[in-house]
Amino acid sequence: MWNPFKKVKNSGSNMAMGMMAKIAMKKMAKMSPQEQQKMAREAFKPENKDKTLAVMEQMRKSGQITEEQYNLAKQKLGL
């Protein structure tokens, strides 16, 4: 039987995404490739990378992400 209070085991699924994350994903899907590239350039500026790294470090310390996820994200971001 379905239990509405049961925790989701796979937190990476779309079901676990928050409302704002879903809206952001839909908006990104509708963007042209040029707009996506422009947005990525803006997000990966050096000052924004520092902010991203600080947030990821805080998430790792609070247990929201594992050490493995933290290292994988750093590797993919080139940090």
C-alpha positions in Angstrom: 0.0 0.0 0.0 1.2 3.5 -0.8 2.4 5.5 2.2 2.5 9.3 1.7 4.9 9.7 4.7 7.5 7.3 3.4 10.8 8.9 2.5 11.9 8.8 -1.1 14.9 6.4 -1.5 16.2 7.9 -4.7 16.6 11.6 -4.0 17.9 12.3 -7.5 14.6 11.5 -9.2 12.3 14.1 -10.6 9.8 13.3 -7.9 12.2 14.7 -5.3 12.7 18.0 -7.1 11.2 21.0 -5.6 8.6 23.2 -7.4 11.2 25.9 -8.3 13.6 23.3 -9.6 10.9 21.9 -11.9 10.0 25.4 -13.2 13.7 26.1 -13.8 14.1 22.8 -15.7 11.1 23.5 -17.9 12.4 27.0 -18.7 15.9 25.6 -19.6 14.3 23.1 -21.9 12.4 25.8 -23.8 15.5 28.0 -24.2 17.5 28.2 -27.5 21.0 26.8 -27.4 22.4 30.3 -27.6 20.5 31.4 -24.6 21.6 28.3 -22.7 25.3 29.0 -23.5 24.9 32.6 -22.4 23.4 31.5 -19.1 26.2 28.9 -18.6 28.9 31.5 -19.2 27.3 33.7 -16.7 27.0 30.9 -14.1 30.6 29.8 -14.5 32.3 33.2 -14.0 35.1 33.0 -11.4 33.1 34.9 -8.7 30.1 32.7 -9.2 32.3 29.5 -9.0 33.4 30.6 -5.6 29.8 31.0 -4.4 28.9 27.6 -5.9 31.8 26.0 -4.2 30.9 27.5 -0.8 27.3 26.4 -1.1 28.4 22.8 -2.1 30.8 22.7 0.9 27.9 23.8 3.2 25.6 21.1 1.7 28.3 18.5 2.2 28.8 19.5 5.9 25.1 19.4 6.6 24.7 16.0 5.0 22.5 17.0 2.1 25.1 15.6 -0.3 27.7 12.9 0.2 31.5 13.3 -0.1 31.3 11.3 -3.4 28.6 13.6 -4.9 30.7 16.7 -3.7 33.8 15.4 -5.4 32.0 14.5 -8.6 30.3 17.9 -8.8 33.7 19.6 -8.3 35.2 17.5 -11.0 32.4 18.3 -13.5 32.7 22.0 -12.7 36.4 21.9 -13.2 37.2 23.1 -9.7 
